[in-house]
Amino acid sequence: MITIPLSTEDLTKVRLAPSSLWETVTSSGVLLHQGRETVHAPWAARARRTLPGTDLSALVAAMCVERRCPDFLTPPPDPSAPTFGEELERVRVTPPEVVFEEVELLVRDEKELFGLPREKERLLEVYLKDPEGSLRRLVDALNRYHELTIAPHWPRIREHLEGDTIRRGQALAMGGVEALLSGLNPMADYAGGALKLDKTLEAVVEPAGRGITLVPCVFAWPRVEVLVQPCYRPTLAYGPRGVAKLWTSSPPAPNGTALEAALSPGRAAVLKGLFPAPRTTTGLARQLDLAPGAVSAHLSRLKVAGLVEPYRSGRRVYYRLSFAGESLLGIFGEAG
């Protein structure tokens, strides 16, 4: 459990600040450690097609521990919404001694608390042997990675983040700070003047009048991430609502296509509704304006045919296209 006590002064300094740097760093963790088991699977598949031949070894080393990285990679963002280049410059000027200290702390904590595999320890040791050179290579890798995987999608991501920021601002205006903090994430609870986060790490983060920065971050979903080192302004990243819809688009209305002739119009619509992103039965029913029972029946038949695959994320069951299902859409020209 991580506890963040918030004084009256802290509550007057709550800030919302989306960050392209946080999206870039957290997305690399999704790509390395979550694969297809995420609502970002369509994005991940595209990212993997664009990255071969790109030297990202410095980034892979920094992100080799699942769900944690050195804090200098994600400093508290500036609410004035600077560009990615401006945010990356803050990483670039990190003092080498800070790089060494934070990586050393990460290695020590992981070894003591969870056990750190030797191959991952070797990856991180590069930063301990040459913090200045490793940081330079890391910044270059982050820049290349961002250009290939985040920049093409940034307008869509930014629109989603801005929508969440507006909703949070409305919650703050109508219900005060308690309404804002209480609805961040199921793993976050605000009561008695303290924000408590359900995490494996035990820590108390003291804002000491500095307030707290809230970072809506689509690639943090469904988790919450927090900077716990006292040298940083307390910062919490949370996944905004509606992330599952981020990579989806409404399928065209049935119009007697070859795919519909092969599968039936309803079943074809359900299959196309899973491209390019997984959906729940309820989500598909809303999207296609069909009864949930009818969608469930279509999904069952498509599953038997090996065209879709169910998987669980938290309490929800999502359906995604299997390789055969995606190939079938391609054959009929429905995967464009």
ZIRA-V138806 format. One record per pair of residues at least 24 apart in sequence whose ideal C-beta (glycine too) atoms are under 7 Angstrom apart, sorted by the first residue. I is the first residue (numbers start at 0). GAP is how many residues later the second one is. Records with the same first field share a line. If there is no record, write none. Layout:
# ZIRA-V138806
I = GAP + GAP
This chain:
# ZIRA-V138806
0 = 195 + 196 + 197 + 198 + 201
1 = 195 + 197 + 199 + 201 + 203 + 224 + 226
2 = 191 + 193 + 201
3 = 190 + 191 + 201 + 203 + 208 + 230
4 = 188 + 189 + 201
5 = 187 + 188 + 189 + 201 + 206
6 = 202
8 = 200
9 = 197 + 199 + 201 + 202
10 = 166
12 = 197 + 198
13 = 163 + 166 + 197 + 198 + 200
14 = 64 + 196 + 198 + 199
15 = 149 + 152 + 198 + 200
16 = 60 + 61 + 62 + 196 + 198
17 = 63 + 143 + 147 + 197 + 198
18 = 58 + 68 + 196
19 = 64 + 67 + 130 + 134
20 = 53 + 56 + 63 + 66 + 67
21 = 52 + 55 + 193 + 195 + 215
22 = 127 + 134 + 194 + 195 + 196
23 = 118 + 121 + 122 + 126
24 = 44 + 48 + 49
25 = 191 + 193 + 194
26 = 122 + 123 + 192
27 = 31 + 35 + 117
28 = 34 + 38
29 = 189
31 = 28 + 31
32 = 33
36 = 274
38 = 204 + 205 + 238 + 239 + 274
39 = 179 + 207
40 = 237 + 279
41 = 205 + 234 + 235
42 = 110 + 204
46 = 102
49 = 98 + 99
50 = 97
53 = 90 + 94
54 = 86
55 = 85 + 89
57 = 76 + 79 + 80 + 83
58 = 79 + 82 + 83 + 86
60 = 62 + 63 + 65
61 = 76
63 = 56 + 59 + 60
64 = 41 + 45 + 55
67 = 38
69 = 32 + 33 + 36
70 = 31 + 156 + 158 + 161
71 = 26 + 27 + 30
74 = 157
75 = 137 + 151 + 156 + 157 + 159
76 = 136 + 138
83 = 62
87 = 51 + 54 + 55
90 = 48
91 = 47
93 = 41
95 = 35 + 36 + 39
98 = 28 + 32 + 36
99 = 28 + 31
102 = 24 + 25
103 = 24
155 = 90
156 = 61
159 = 58 + 80 + 82 + 86
160 = 55 + 79
163 = 52 + 76 + 77
164 = 51
183 = 40 + 54
184 = 39 + 53 + 54
186 = 37
187 = 36 + 50
196 = 27 + 29
202 = 25
204 = 29
205 = 24
206 = 27
209 = 24
211 = 24
213 = 24
215 = 24
217 = 25 + 28
221 = 92
243 = 39
246 = 29 + 30
247 = 29 + 31
249 = 37
256 = 75
257 = 74
258 = 73 + 75
265 = 28 + 32
266 = 31 + 34 + 35
269 = 25 + 28 + 29 + 32
270 = 31 + 36 + 54 + 58
271 = 57 + 62
273 = 34 + 45 + 46 + 47
274 = 46 + 54 + 60
277 = 40 + 41 + 42
278 = 39 + 40
279 = 36 + 37 + 38
